[in-house]
Structures are given as structure tokens and as C-alpha cells.
Amino acid sequence: MQAGDRDAKPPRRFVVDMSSGATDTARRRLVVVGSGMAATRLVEELVAAGTDLRITVLGDEPAPPYNRILLSAVLEGTHRPEAITLRSAEWYADHGIDLRLGARVLEIERELKDVMLVDGTIVEYDALVLATGSIPTLPPIRGLVRMDGSLHEAVHAFRSLADCERLRDAASSAGARRAVVVGGGLLGLQVARALGVRGIETEIVEGGEHLLHQQLGSTAGRILARDLERLGVSVYTGVRAVRLEDAPAGTGLRLDNGVTLDTDLVVLAAGGRPSTALARRAGLEVRRGVVVDDRLASVSDPDVFGIGDCVEHEGRTTGFVPPAWEQAAVLAGVLTGRPVKYDGSRIVARLRATDLDVAVLGDPEHEARVGGDVVEMSNPVRGSHRKLVVRDGRIVAGALVGDLSRVGLITQHYDRQTVLGPTEPGELLLAERSARPVQLPDDAEVCTCAGVTAGAIRACSSLEQARDTTRATTGCGGCAAAVRQLLLATPATTGVPQ
């Protein structure tokens, strides 16, 4: 949870900020509240631009900035916690950036142009960026919270690295054999698969009529449920958990259809909401998120900016990595004086879960309702479903389940708004028949999170260089196999790790 989600406004206690460079008054002071993926990308973009801003990053977690999407890989055991670090504390220091970990912000004083930390330290700014992300929602299940306000010992959130490590330890204990994941969205599916890989008997409870109901139609949702059940994960849809009960043999989670699921672990993955309490207390305009304009500045204060899950632009919040990184790139341009503006993001979401392949472009269900032509192919036996929504010959949305062999080419047409011929949408949905690797052109996008092309990957000599220079594979991780394949096919590339 990002700092600032408590409503009481504390009294101000002035503590001198003795950080390095505090006497340098010639450089503009940029303070970034938050140290997640959006904030890290912003800092990277500013470093690459050669900015002379004096940057302070305030992160309320004790760990260096990390890839939140890969928490499920840590839970699964395929990644060590340190392997998902985005940038080390040393990297920040080497670039003259003041990274403060465990620095919880309590209030913003816009008139004084400073923020106050929980220890009373005052950090002054000329420009302020809110990258506070989102906070998990607590579903209305009786028994989740004890009388003293603490969560039931069987209940686990899954938002931070600390949450992940606590759940991993619980899943490794001798008494943990069963788990119920509340929520059938992207996060819920990732957690369920990670627990399943660990050998935990896992069930998913989703209140919607099918899994990923905000991204997929009912046919795709049913096929996805069948894929999960083949992998040993039971799925309950159209029902809600209503009560957590202690029982002699463990814990029971009662559903509103009368069924009680015996379990040792309950994981809450039923979504989140933008973290806006800090902005709201500062008097900034907040609807669902912090309202920003095309410069990503608050509509209430031109010196306060916002990026990532916490912001709302033209009535829309996102919640995905690619839009957050796109916003970070635009804001870096704004802060360094370039004539750029943000006109809304394309959404390309990938599910990061072992043996489950899902990609969603845009909002296919909405686009189909408002008049798009739907091209759809399903193969329940194979566990695949592919759908494109086309308007005026252009792909405006899509959903792919179980077969992502054409996702790179489809994404390229979606991004460029290519006008397709009458038979091309259907041809794009046909699975690759060739056993040979697909030869992608240099301008084909490989990493949708960072917008990296095949040509940019081919220009790298190693996977490490590709990560450092292009940021490919550091988002959802779905492009890792394609990046390795491109590097291995490049004559100058050697030593690509697997």
C-alpha cells in the first residue's frame, strides 16, 4: 500500500532535510512519491535524457524498486526476490538520485511546495510526481478481519514483495495443502497457477459469470476455465465468498450458494483501486483517480504530476504496465521541456502464468458492443480461443487464449492501425503451421510493455544488454522467449542465458 491512504492530517513537525545536494539551489527539485514500475521508468527516461533535475524518489517499501508483475514467479519459485529488482540502490546513487526506501509520505503542502514524511522530515520540491499506484480492495467477507483489526492468520494479500514472501513461507509450511484464491482476474490467475506449481491444491472463486470477465467474452472465459482445470485448478464462477469460518480441521470459506470450501490459505486477489487519499487530502481533483491533463499534470496544480495506476486521464484509469510506461516516457519529455503530450494509451495485457497464455488488446467486449465486426475462432479441445474486433478494416481490439503464435504480428497491426484486406483478419487468427521460428521484420514489436521492436533486440549482443538498453523482458516477461530466440538467431550474439 502506498503511503498517504490514511485520512487524518497530522500536525506538521519541521525536521531539516540534510540530504546530499540540499544546498544546490540552481537545479530544479523533482520529488517522486512512489518507487514502483512507473516511477522507475520515469527516472530511467530522465537519466537517458541527461536531465539536470535534482531527483528524490520516496518509496514506502524497504526493498529497492522491483517488478511487481513477477511476484507470482517469486511465489512459484522460478525467480529469486533479488532477481526481480528493476534498479539497485547503487544505480540510483551512481546517477546522483536520492532514493529513500521506507519513506512514507503523510501529507503534501502545495502552498509551501513540500511533502512531509512520517518522521517529520520535510522534503521541498519544484515539481512533484505522484506514482502511488493502487491499493487492494477488501472484499465483504465476514471473518476476514479479527476484532483487533488484523487479518485472519489464513488470509493473505498479494500486492507487495513482503506479501509475496509471507504467502510463499505459508505455502511452504508443513500444514499448507489447500488454497482458495478470491478473484478470477489477471492477478488471481497468476497466484493460482503459482500455488499450483508449488503443489498446493488450489481453487478460484470469481463473482463474475466467467474468468477475466472484464477482458474476455463468455466463450473465451469458459475455455480458460477448462485450461485451468486441466492444470489442476478448480474454478467457481458466478458465486461470491461471504464468510470465513474456523473449523476443527482448518478454515472454511463459505460461498453464497451454500458450499463451503475447506482451505488452509485464502488469497485476496479481487482487484484494487487507485491510491488517491494523499492527493485528495492535498486538495487535488480526484474522481476514480487523480485527474490529469495531456501534460500529465494535475488539473488542480500545474506543478503536480501523476503517472501509473493512480491517475485518471479523460475519464479513464488503466492498471496495466504498458500505459504506465508510456505515461512515464511522456512525462519525462514534459519535465525536460520537449513538446510532447499524452493522448491516451493502447492497452495490451499479457497474463504471466506458467502454462497459461492470454493476451488482450484494447477492450474487445466494449468494441464489439459499439459496432465492431467480430472475427472469432475457437477450439475448446485444444484450449484456444482467438478473437479480433475490426472496424473500417483496422483492428481495434482483440483477445487470444491458448495460442499466442501470432500475437506479435497482431499487435503490430493494432498499434499501426493497418488497414487489412477482407481475408486478413481471419488469416491472422490461424495458428502457425510451420515448425520454423517466425521471421519477424525489424519493425515488428516484440515487447509490448516497453514498445521494443525486433530490430532493437537484434542490435543487442546479449540478453543483459537487451534488458538494460531496451527494458525488454522487464515488464510482464511474456516476451522473454521471443527475445532469446531473436538473440540466438543473431550471428554476433553469444552466451544468451536461458
C-alpha positions as CSV (number, residue, x, y, z in Angstrom):
1,M,0.0,0.0,0.0
2,Q,1.4,3.4,-0.9
3,A,1.7,6.0,1.8
4,G,-1.0,8.5,2.2
5,D,-4.0,6.3,2.5
6,R,-5.0,7.4,6.0
7,D,-7.4,10.3,6.3
8,A,-6.2,12.0,9.5
9,K,-4.0,15.0,8.7
10,P,-1.0,15.1,11.1
11,P,0.4,18.2,12.7
12,R,3.4,19.5,10.9
13,R,6.8,18.9,12.6
14,F,9.7,20.6,10.8
15,V,12.8,18.4,10.5
16,V,15.7,19.7,8.5
17,D,16.3,17.7,5.4
18,M,20.1,17.0,5.4
19,S,20.1,15.0,2.1
20,S,23.1,15.4,-0.2
21,G,22.9,18.3,-2.6
22,A,20.4,20.2,-0.4
23,T,22.3,23.5,-0.8
24,D,22.3,23.3,-4.7
25,T,19.6,25.9,-5.4
26,A,20.4,26.2,-9.1
27,R,18.8,22.9,-10.1
28,R,15.1,22.3,-10.0
29,R,14.0,19.8,-7.4
30,L,11.8,16.9,-8.6
31,V,10.2,14.7,-5.9
32,V,8.7,11.4,-7.0
33,V,6.3,9.8,-4.5
34,G,6.4,6.1,-5.2
35,S,9.1,3.7,-6.3
36,G,7.2,1.2,-8.4
37,M,7.4,0.3,-12.0
38,A,6.0,3.7,-13.3
39,A,8.3,5.7,-11.1
40,T,11.3,3.7,-12.0
41,R,10.6,4.0,-15.7
42,L,10.3,7.8,-15.3
43,V,13.7,8.0,-13.6
44,E,15.2,5.9,-16.3
45,E,13.8,8.1,-19.0
46,L,15.1,11.3,-17.2
47,V,18.6,9.7,-16.8
48,A,18.6,8.8,-20.5
49,A,17.6,12.4,-21.4
50,G,20.6,13.8,-19.4
51,T,18.4,15.9,-17.2
52,D,19.9,18.3,-14.6
53,L,16.9,17.9,-12.3
54,R,17.7,17.1,-8.7
55,I,15.6,14.0,-8.2
56,T,14.4,12.5,-4.9
57,V,12.4,9.2,-5.0
58,L,10.3,8.4,-1.9
59,G,9.4,4.7,-1.7
60,D,7.5,3.4,1.3
61,E,8.7,-0.2,0.9
62,P,12.1,-1.2,2.3
63,A,13.0,-3.1,-0.9
64,P,14.6,-1.5,-3.9
65,P,12.2,-0.9,-6.8
66,Y,11.1,-4.3,-8.2
67,N,8.9,-5.8,-11.0
68,R,5.5,-6.3,-9.3
69,I,4.3,-8.4,-12.2
70,L,6.9,-11.1,-11.5
71,L,5.9,-11.5,-7.9
72,S,4.0,-14.6,-9.0
73,A,7.3,-16.0,-10.3
74,V,8.8,-15.5,-6.9
75,L,5.9,-17.3,-5.3
76,E,6.2,-20.1,-7.8
77,G,9.9,-20.4,-7.0
78,T,11.3,-19.7,-10.5
79,H,12.7,-16.3,-9.6
80,R,14.6,-15.2,-6.5
81,P,13.4,-12.0,-4.9
82,E,16.6,-10.2,-5.9
83,A,16.1,-11.3,-9.5
84,I,13.1,-9.0,-10.0
85,T,14.8,-5.8,-8.8
86,L,14.4,-3.2,-11.5
87,R,17.3,-0.9,-10.4
88,S,19.6,-1.3,-7.4
89,A,20.2,1.4,-4.8
90,E,23.7,1.7,-6.2
91,W,22.3,2.5,-9.7
92,Y,20.4,5.4,-8.2
93,A,23.4,6.6,-6.3
94,D,25.6,6.4,-9.4
95,H,23.3,8.7,-11.2
96,G,23.0,11.2,-8.5
97,I,19.4,10.3,-7.5
98,D,18.4,10.4,-3.9
99,L,16.4,7.1,-3.4
100,R,14.8,6.9,0.0
101,L,13.4,3.5,1.0
102,G,10.9,3.1,3.8
103,A,10.0,6.8,3.3
104,R,6.2,7.0,3.9
105,V,4.6,10.3,2.9
106,L,1.9,11.6,5.1
107,E,1.0,14.9,3.5
108,I,1.6,17.4,0.7
109,E,1.6,21.1,1.3
110,R,1.1,22.6,-2.1
111,E,1.3,26.2,-1.0
112,L,4.7,25.5,0.7
113,K,5.7,23.1,-2.1
114,D,6.9,20.4,0.2
115,V,5.9,16.9,1.4
116,M,6.1,15.6,5.0
117,L,7.3,12.1,5.8
118,V,6.1,10.1,8.8
119,D,9.3,11.0,10.7
120,G,8.5,14.7,10.3
121,T,11.1,15.3,7.6
122,I,10.1,18.0,5.1
123,V,11.2,17.5,1.5
124,E,10.8,20.5,-0.7
125,Y,10.0,20.4,-4.4
126,D,9.7,22.5,-7.5
127,A,7.8,19.7,-9.3
128,L,6.1,16.7,-7.7
129,V,5.1,13.4,-9.3
130,L,2.5,11.1,-7.8
131,A,3.2,7.5,-8.7
132,T,1.4,5.9,-5.8
133,G,-0.1,3.0,-7.7
134,S,-3.2,1.2,-6.5
135,I,-4.2,-0.4,-3.2
136,P,-6.0,-3.8,-2.9
137,T,-9.7,-3.8,-2.1
138,L,-11.0,-5.8,0.8
139,P,-14.0,-8.0,-0.3
140,P,-17.0,-8.0,2.0
141,I,-16.3,-11.4,3.6
142,R,-17.2,-11.8,7.2
143,G,-14.4,-13.2,9.3
144,L,-11.6,-11.8,7.2
145,V,-10.7,-9.2,9.9
146,R,-10.3,-10.1,13.6
147,M,-11.7,-8.0,16.4
148,D,-8.4,-6.2,16.8
149,G,-8.4,-5.2,13.2
150,S,-5.8,-7.7,12.0
151,L,-6.4,-10.1,9.1
152,H,-7.2,-13.7,9.9
153,E,-4.0,-15.7,10.0
154,A,-5.1,-17.8,7.0
155,V,-5.7,-14.7,4.9
156,H,-3.1,-13.2,2.6
157,A,-3.0,-10.1,0.4
158,F,-0.8,-10.2,-2.7
159,R,0.4,-6.8,-3.6
160,S,3.9,-6.3,-2.3
161,L,7.1,-8.3,-2.1
162,A,6.5,-8.6,1.7
163,D,3.0,-10.1,0.9
164,C,4.6,-12.5,-1.6
165,E,7.3,-13.7,0.8
166,R,4.7,-14.2,3.6
167,L,2.5,-16.2,1.3
168,R,5.5,-18.2,0.0
169,D,6.5,-19.1,3.5
170,A,3.0,-20.1,4.5
171,A,2.6,-22.2,1.3
172,S,5.9,-23.9,2.2
173,S,4.8,-24.9,5.7
174,A,4.0,-28.5,6.5
175,G,0.3,-27.8,7.2
176,A,-0.5,-26.0,3.9
177,R,-2.1,-28.2,1.4
178,R,-5.1,-26.3,0.1
179,A,-5.7,-22.7,-1.0
180,V,-8.6,-20.6,-2.2
181,V,-7.9,-17.5,-4.4
182,V,-10.7,-14.9,-4.2
183,G,-10.8,-13.2,-7.6
184,G,-10.6,-14.5,-11.2
185,G,-8.8,-11.6,-12.8
186,L,-5.2,-11.5,-14.1
187,L,-3.7,-11.4,-10.6
188,G,-5.9,-14.2,-9.3
189,L,-4.9,-16.5,-12.2
190,Q,-1.2,-15.8,-11.7
191,V,-1.4,-16.5,-8.0
192,A,-3.5,-19.7,-8.5
193,R,-1.0,-21.1,-11.0
194,A,2.0,-20.2,-8.9
195,L,0.4,-22.0,-5.9
196,G,-0.5,-25.0,-8.2
197,V,3.1,-25.2,-9.4
198,R,4.2,-25.4,-5.7
199,G,1.9,-28.4,-5.2
200,I,-0.9,-26.6,-3.4
201,E,-4.4,-27.8,-4.2
202,T,-5.9,-24.5,-5.4
203,E,-9.4,-23.2,-6.1
204,I,-10.5,-19.9,-7.6
205,V,-13.7,-18.1,-6.6
206,E,-14.9,-15.4,-9.1
207,G,-18.1,-13.4,-8.6
208,G,-18.4,-12.7,-12.4
209,E,-20.0,-15.2,-14.8
210,H,-16.6,-16.2,-16.1
211,L,-12.9,-15.7,-15.6
212,L,-11.4,-12.4,-16.8
213,H,-14.9,-11.1,-17.3
214,Q,-13.6,-7.6,-17.7
215,Q,-11.3,-8.6,-20.6
216,L,-12.8,-11.7,-22.2
217,G,-16.2,-12.8,-23.5
218,S,-18.0,-15.8,-22.1
219,T,-16.7,-18.3,-24.7
220,A,-13.1,-17.4,-24.0
221,G,-13.7,-17.4,-20.3
222,R,-15.1,-20.9,-20.3
223,I,-12.2,-22.2,-22.4
224,L,-9.7,-20.5,-19.9
225,A,-11.5,-22.3,-17.0
226,R,-11.1,-25.6,-18.8
227,D,-7.4,-24.9,-19.3
228,L,-7.1,-24.2,-15.6
229,E,-9.0,-27.3,-14.6
230,R,-6.7,-29.4,-16.8
231,L,-3.8,-28.0,-14.8
232,G,-5.5,-29.0,-11.5
233,V,-7.1,-25.7,-10.5
234,S,-10.8,-25.8,-9.7
235,V,-12.9,-22.8,-10.7
236,Y,-16.1,-21.5,-9.2
237,T,-17.7,-18.6,-11.1
238,G,-20.9,-16.7,-10.6
239,V,-20.6,-17.1,-6.8
240,R,-19.2,-15.0,-4.0
241,A,-17.4,-15.8,-0.8
242,V,-19.4,-14.5,2.1
243,R,-17.9,-15.9,5.3
244,L,-14.6,-17.2,6.6
245,E,-15.1,-19.8,9.4
246,D,-12.8,-21.6,11.7
247,A,-13.2,-25.3,11.8
248,P,-11.5,-28.2,13.8
249,A,-9.8,-29.4,10.6
250,G,-8.7,-25.9,9.4
251,T,-10.6,-23.0,7.8
252,G,-13.7,-22.9,5.7
253,L,-14.7,-20.3,3.2
254,R,-18.5,-20.3,2.7
255,L,-19.9,-19.2,-0.7
256,D,-23.3,-17.6,-1.3
257,N,-24.5,-20.8,-2.9
258,G,-24.2,-22.7,0.4
259,V,-20.9,-24.5,-0.5
260,T,-18.1,-24.3,2.0
261,L,-14.5,-24.8,0.7
262,D,-12.1,-26.2,3.2
263,T,-8.8,-24.4,2.9
264,D,-5.5,-23.6,4.7
265,L,-4.8,-20.4,2.8
266,V,-7.1,-17.6,1.4
267,V,-5.5,-15.2,-1.0
268,L,-7.3,-11.9,-1.8
269,A,-6.9,-11.0,-5.5
270,A,-10.2,-9.4,-6.2
271,G,-8.8,-6.2,-7.6
272,G,-7.7,-2.8,-6.4
273,R,-8.4,0.9,-6.7
274,P,-6.2,3.9,-7.4
275,S,-4.3,5.1,-4.3
276,T,-5.6,8.7,-4.1
277,A,-6.0,9.6,-0.4
278,L,-2.8,11.6,-0.4
279,A,-3.8,13.6,-3.4
280,R,-7.3,14.1,-2.1
281,R,-6.1,15.5,1.2
282,A,-3.8,17.9,-0.7
283,G,-6.9,19.3,-2.4
284,L,-6.2,17.9,-5.9
285,E,-9.1,16.9,-8.1
286,V,-9.8,13.2,-7.7
287,R,-12.6,11.1,-9.3
288,R,-11.7,7.5,-9.6
289,G,-8.0,8.5,-10.0
290,V,-6.0,11.7,-9.7
291,V,-7.3,13.8,-12.7
292,V,-4.5,14.8,-15.1
293,D,-4.4,16.7,-18.4
294,D,-2.4,16.0,-21.6
295,R,0.8,17.0,-19.8
296,L,0.0,14.5,-17.1
297,A,-0.3,17.5,-14.7
298,S,-3.0,17.6,-12.1
299,V,-5.9,19.8,-13.4
300,S,-5.7,21.5,-9.9
301,D,-1.9,22.3,-9.8
302,P,0.5,22.6,-12.8
303,D,3.4,21.7,-10.6
304,V,2.0,18.3,-9.5
305,F,2.0,15.4,-12.0
306,G,0.8,11.8,-11.9
307,I,1.6,8.6,-13.7
308,G,0.5,5.0,-13.5
309,D,-2.4,3.3,-11.7
310,C,-3.2,6.3,-9.5
311,V,-4.2,8.7,-12.4
312,E,-7.2,9.3,-14.5
313,H,-6.9,10.8,-17.9
314,E,-10.1,11.7,-19.9
315,G,-12.2,9.7,-17.5
316,R,-10.1,6.5,-17.8
317,T,-7.8,4.6,-15.5
318,T,-5.6,1.8,-16.7
319,G,-4.0,-0.6,-14.2
320,F,-1.5,-2.1,-16.7
321,V,2.2,-1.7,-17.2
322,P,2.4,-0.5,-20.9
323,P,0.2,2.6,-20.3
324,A,2.2,3.4,-17.1
325,W,5.5,3.2,-19.0
326,E,4.0,5.2,-21.9
327,Q,3.0,7.9,-19.4
328,A,6.4,7.9,-17.8
329,A,8.1,8.5,-21.2
330,V,5.7,11.4,-22.0
331,L,6.2,13.0,-18.6
332,A,10.0,12.7,-18.9
333,G,9.6,14.7,-22.1
334,V,7.4,17.3,-20.4
335,L,9.8,17.7,-17.5
336,T,12.8,18.2,-19.8
337,G,11.0,20.8,-22.0
338,R,10.1,18.7,-25.0
339,P,6.8,19.4,-26.9
340,V,5.1,16.2,-26.1
341,K,1.6,15.3,-24.8
342,Y,-0.3,12.3,-23.7
343,D,-3.3,11.4,-25.8
344,G,-4.3,8.1,-24.2
345,S,-2.7,4.7,-24.1
346,R,-3.3,1.5,-26.0
347,I,-3.9,-1.4,-23.7
348,V,-2.0,-4.7,-24.4
349,A,-2.3,-7.0,-21.4
350,R,-0.5,-10.3,-21.1
351,L,-1.1,-13.0,-18.4
352,R,2.1,-14.1,-16.8
353,A,1.3,-17.6,-15.6
354,T,3.0,-21.0,-16.2
355,D,1.2,-22.9,-19.0
356,L,-1.5,-20.3,-19.4
357,D,-1.3,-18.0,-22.4
358,V,-3.6,-15.0,-22.6
359,A,-3.3,-11.6,-24.4
360,V,-5.8,-8.8,-24.6
361,L,-5.6,-5.8,-26.9
362,G,-7.8,-2.9,-26.0
363,D,-11.3,-3.6,-24.8
364,P,-12.8,-6.3,-27.1
365,E,-16.1,-6.6,-25.4
366,H,-16.8,-2.9,-25.5
367,E,-15.7,-2.5,-29.1
368,A,-17.9,-5.4,-30.2
369,R,-20.9,-3.8,-28.5
370,V,-20.4,-0.4,-30.1
371,G,-20.4,-1.8,-33.6
372,G,-17.1,-3.6,-34.5
373,D,-17.0,-6.6,-36.8
374,V,-16.0,-9.7,-34.8
375,V,-13.8,-12.3,-36.3
376,E,-13.6,-15.3,-33.9
377,M,-12.1,-18.8,-33.8
378,S,-12.5,-21.4,-31.0
379,N,-11.0,-24.8,-30.4
380,P,-12.1,-26.0,-27.0
381,V,-10.5,-29.3,-27.4
382,R,-7.1,-27.6,-27.9
383,G,-8.0,-25.0,-25.3
384,S,-7.7,-22.0,-27.6
385,H,-9.8,-19.0,-28.5
386,R,-8.9,-16.1,-30.8
387,K,-11.0,-13.0,-31.4
388,L,-10.4,-9.8,-33.3
389,V,-12.7,-6.8,-33.4
390,V,-12.3,-4.9,-36.7
391,R,-13.7,-1.5,-37.7
392,D,-13.1,0.0,-41.1
393,G,-10.5,-2.7,-41.8
394,R,-8.5,-1.9,-38.7
395,I,-8.0,-4.0,-35.6
396,V,-9.5,-2.0,-32.7
397,A,-9.3,-4.8,-30.1
398,G,-8.6,-8.5,-29.6
399,A,-8.3,-11.4,-27.2
400,L,-6.2,-14.5,-27.6
401,V,-6.4,-17.5,-25.2
402,G,-4.2,-20.6,-25.5
403,D,-2.3,-19.7,-28.7
404,L,-0.1,-16.6,-28.9
405,S,1.9,-17.6,-32.0
406,R,0.6,-14.5,-33.9
407,V,0.4,-12.1,-31.1
408,G,3.4,-10.1,-32.3
409,L,2.0,-9.5,-35.8
410,I,-1.5,-8.8,-34.5
411,T,-0.1,-6.3,-32.0
412,Q,1.9,-4.6,-34.8
413,H,-1.3,-4.2,-36.9
414,Y,-3.2,-3.0,-33.9
415,D,-0.6,-0.3,-33.0
416,R,-0.2,0.9,-36.5
417,Q,-3.9,0.8,-37.3
418,T,-3.1,-1.1,-40.5
419,V,-5.9,-1.3,-43.0
420,L,-6.4,-5.1,-43.6
421,G,-7.9,-6.8,-46.6
422,P,-11.2,-8.8,-46.2
423,T,-9.5,-12.1,-45.6
424,E,-6.5,-10.9,-43.5
425,P,-8.2,-10.8,-40.0
426,G,-9.2,-14.5,-40.4
427,E,-5.7,-15.4,-41.6
428,L,-4.2,-13.7,-38.6
429,L,-6.1,-16.0,-36.3
430,L,-4.9,-19.2,-37.9
431,A,-2.2,-20.9,-35.8
432,E,1.3,-21.1,-37.2
433,R,1.7,-24.3,-39.1
434,S,5.4,-24.1,-39.7
435,A,7.8,-25.6,-37.2
436,R,10.4,-23.0,-38.0
437,P,10.6,-19.8,-36.0
438,V,8.6,-16.9,-37.4
439,Q,11.0,-14.4,-39.1
440,L,9.8,-11.1,-37.7
441,P,10.7,-7.9,-39.5
442,D,12.8,-5.4,-37.7
443,D,9.9,-3.0,-37.1
444,A,7.7,-5.7,-35.5
445,E,7.0,-5.1,-31.9
446,V,8.3,-7.9,-29.6
447,C,7.9,-6.4,-26.1
448,T,4.5,-4.7,-25.7
449,C,5.3,-3.4,-22.3
450,A,8.3,-1.3,-23.4
451,G,7.4,-1.0,-27.1
452,V,10.6,-2.7,-28.2
453,T,11.0,-3.9,-31.8
454,A,12.7,-7.0,-33.2
455,G,15.3,-4.8,-34.8
456,A,16.2,-3.2,-31.4
457,I,16.7,-6.7,-29.9
458,R,18.8,-7.8,-32.9
459,A,21.1,-4.8,-32.3
460,C,21.9,-6.2,-28.8
461,S,24.7,-8.7,-28.2
462,S,23.3,-10.3,-25.0
463,L,20.1,-10.7,-23.0
464,E,21.6,-8.5,-20.3
465,Q,22.3,-5.7,-22.9
466,A,18.7,-6.0,-24.2
467,R,17.3,-5.7,-20.7
468,D,19.5,-2.7,-19.8
469,T,19.2,-0.7,-23.1
470,T,15.6,-1.5,-24.2
471,R,13.9,-2.7,-21.0
472,A,12.5,-5.7,-22.9
473,T,11.6,-8.7,-20.6
474,T,11.4,-6.4,-17.6
475,G,7.6,-5.9,-17.7
476,C,5.3,-8.9,-17.8
477,G,8.0,-11.2,-19.0
478,G,5.9,-12.6,-21.8
479,C,8.4,-11.6,-24.5
480,A,11.3,-13.5,-22.9
481,A,11.2,-16.5,-25.2
482,A,10.9,-14.3,-28.3
483,V,13.8,-12.1,-27.2
484,R,16.0,-15.1,-26.6
485,Q,15.1,-16.6,-30.0
486,L,16.0,-13.3,-31.7
487,L,19.3,-13.1,-29.9
488,L,20.2,-16.7,-30.7
489,A,19.4,-16.0,-34.4
490,T,21.8,-13.0,-34.5
491,P,25.3,-14.1,-35.6
492,A,27.1,-11.7,-33.3
493,T,25.2,-12.9,-30.2
494,T,26.8,-15.4,-27.9
495,G,26.2,-16.6,-24.4
496,V,22.4,-15.9,-24.2
497,P,21.3,-17.3,-20.9
498,Q,18.3,-19.5,-20.7
